Amino acid sequence: MRLPIAAGLATAAVSITLYPLFSGGTWFWTGMGAILVVTAVSALTTRHTVPRWLGPPLGLVALWLYLTLVFAGAYTWAWVVPTKDTVLALAELLREGFEDIQHYAAPVPANPGISLLTAGGIGLVALLVDLLAVRARRAALAGLPLLALFTVPAAVLSDPIAWPAFIIAALGYVGLLTADGRERLTHWGRAVLVRRSRSTGAAVRTDAAPLSLAGKRIGFAAIAIAVALPAALPTLDPNPLFGFGVGSGSGEGGNTITIPNPIASLRGQLTQPANATVLTYTNNDNVPRYLRMYSLDTFDGAQWTMSQPKGRPENRVSEGPLPAPPGLYATVPLKNTMTQIRVSDEVERLSFLPLPYPATQVKVDGDWRADESTLMVFSTHDTAGGQAYEVVSHEPQPTPETLGTLLEVPSPEVNQRYLQLPQDLPSRIRAIASSLVDETDSPYQKAVKLQAWFTFRGGFVYSLRTQGNGNDALVDFLRNRAGYCEQFAAAMAVMARSLGIPARVSIGYTGGTSIDGSWQVRTHDLHAWPELYFQGAGWLRFEPTPSGGLGQQTARVPDYSRPPATTDPSGDGATASPTAGPDSTDLADTLAGRKRDLRDPDPGLGTDPILVDTGLGVPAKIGIGLVVLLLIALIPAVWRAGTRYRRRRAWAERETPSGAPPQARADGLGPDTRRLGQAVHASWRELVDTLHDLGIGHEASESPRALAARLTGQYGLDAETAASVARIASAEERTRYARAPGAIGSLTGDLARVRRALGATVSRGRRLRAGLLPPSTLLRVRGLGEKVLDGFDRLETLRLWPRRARRAVPEEAAEDRVLTGSGSR
């Protein structure tokens, strides 16, 4: 019965790793119920009177009855017997569950359909584990279905699995192997382990553990290393807890699409030293254009996420033109452009095409579909890496004057989706947004003032040393006024929504750099920007991130978002924008007297020579790394020096004011004798550590007197040094074995003399190693590790209930049973 229970516990332990996939906990209890049913049937059918082959079929029937009772109990006869309505009800729940999984991104709601699929899947995994471990007696192979269950969250989620869940799952599998080993061992009788007691040295007979000592240590050490080692390795990805989050979902037709977390890797790619080429493109007017991949439309107060894109079969880009851009009227002038894009072969797992917005037609190989509301183009089968495709787009060309007259209210569907803000949004964000605009401003004028505040008037600087976009992070960003495109895009989109302007955040690449007649887009061109909606012009890009040499290198402010100039009635020419606010005169004077950076594509909203914190340079980072490595390398030496100092203090604290050591009592008792013994033992351990550091060595079985004789004869010590070694060895012997060791002089001088003499007998390299990397310290670390592993060994002696008393048997019979294993079945 032990093995079926261990198989059920292993399945339950691995099932815990599924918790990030769900937003509720009902799935867990239904899954545990399925495991309990399978385990109970397996335990009852492992008796000798029941055929072994009967267990799996009975387990499958029991699992079916359990799922029927839980999810369709109202349609059964007497709450037990399934009927036709029961089958139909379960089939309907399964259909709903599959549809919900395709439409929801993790974490999905634990509704009945999804809970039925989850509980059924966990139950089937429990059946497979039971079949392999209990019936086929292949416990190691039972790890395959457990691994399949473990890889579900690892494949769906972009965030790593929490280490406590991994440890629990690993311990469940190790426990299954342990139970299998013990089950096999009992077939040969009751094993006995003879272990040497550390305290007395006598042989002690105890019951054997299910696994050998080496097996246990390997198992627990492997789990510890698997958790600790990845935490110590450097990573290029930023902390995803404070970044944008994009979930995973599926497209129509049952095909699963994995959506990466673009903003979670945005800062990591921007800060990478390597600036690899992602794609190249050419177009018919040789003008750089932003290439959008993702459209994030939901802000929950902690992160921006995207709704699940929907691509119907009729929305395949190979079937014809893409859907019409939302909100774009025929009165707005359009510019027809043709763009040829070539994505690098090194780009992996990119299921969304980088496209200029709005694309009208896309010619690309594979099954690519367009989302109707956002015009994102994605695939459930193909990836963009290595693709070459052609894009036709009708780019809106609105003028500031035209946009200023667009006062039509967006449709209720647009407002409902793109104006939502969390109820706990800090009032400071709304107050700042309101203070930047006038009550008479049109939505377009409000958007222009927001952009101008971020790019110039607000004193913001571009810095890659900040991250986060939740409520608290946005407030900190608006207070500190330093960040990179993630914060700028998130802040402007939130503030635009607070002003009644529908807004979303787009993720993609800036236009890149022109090289030899084509535009080259690199890793550092990955970018986030807001898109604002105006009824009549549709979705328009804005650029709040500072551009040029002190900001996002290739960011460009669109022409339609620049404040329109007005004509001076006196005929002197253009003056400052009327949308610039009360400080427009100062703004015009500043712009007129300022030199434009050649890398700044916008002369009106360029960057001032502001000092931006770009972090430490590469040489400084290398130097800091070398210093850290040096300090880590010196830890053993510092530890050894501290140990030597404590042992020297052991004698200094026990000497009398006259300099003589304390006298031991004649009976060998009393605190002075104990303190003297501790000082002598400290001196002896210091001598042994010195031998290890110099490579001379010391065997644990070697007595103090034998060690002194070996050192004197083997290394040719002079008379004075030989006497010092003899005094140290004699003091250790008397302290160990004599009831009253008598007077023992200070051994500090003897230790120093012996250390100098032995150091002169070895090479300079050994002396250098003894000082910088003392082996005695490494042996002490190894000893600590062995003590930790010994703690796991002691767990085998713990019992939840006392063992039943055995009948008394003659001593000869008991000895025969232990040695021959006559108790085997």
Secondary structure, DSSP 8 states (H G I E B T S, - for coil): -HHHHHHHHHHHHHHGGGGGGBSSSHHHHHHHHHHHHHHHHHHHTTSTTS-GGGHHHHHHHHHHHHHHHHHHGGGSBTTTB--HHHHHHHHHHHHHHHHHHHH--SSB---HHHHHHHHHHHHHHHHHHHIIIIIS--TTTTHHHHHHHHHHHHHH-SS---HHHHHHHHHHHHHHHHHHHHHHHHTT---EEEEE-TTT--EEEEE--SS-HHHHHHHHHHHHHHHHHHHHS--SS--GGGS-----EE-TTS-EE----TTTTHHHHHT-S---EEEEEEESS-----EEEEEE-EE-SS-EE-------GGGBGGGSS----TTB-TTS-EEEEEEEEEE-TT--S--B--B-SSEEEEE-SS--EE-TTT--EE-SS--STT-EEEEEEEEE---HHHHHT------HHHHHHHS---TT--HHHHHHHHHTS-TT--HHHHHHHHHHIIIIIT--EE-SS----SHHHHHHHHHH-EE-HHHHHHHHHHHHHHTT--EEEEEEE---EEETTEEEEEGGGEEEEEEEEETBBEEEE---S-BSTTSBTT----GGGS---EE-TTSS-EE--GGG-TTHHHHHHHHHT----TT-S-SSS------------HHHHHHHHHHHHHHHHTHHHHHHHHHHHHHHHHHHTTS-TTS------TTS-SHHHHHHHHHHHHHHHHHHHHHHHTT----TT--HHHHHHHHHHHHT--HHHHHHHHHHHHHHHHHHH-SS-------HHHHHHHHHHHHHTS-HHHHHHHHHS-HHHHHHHHHHHHHHHHHHHHGGG--SS---------HHHHHHHHHH-TT--
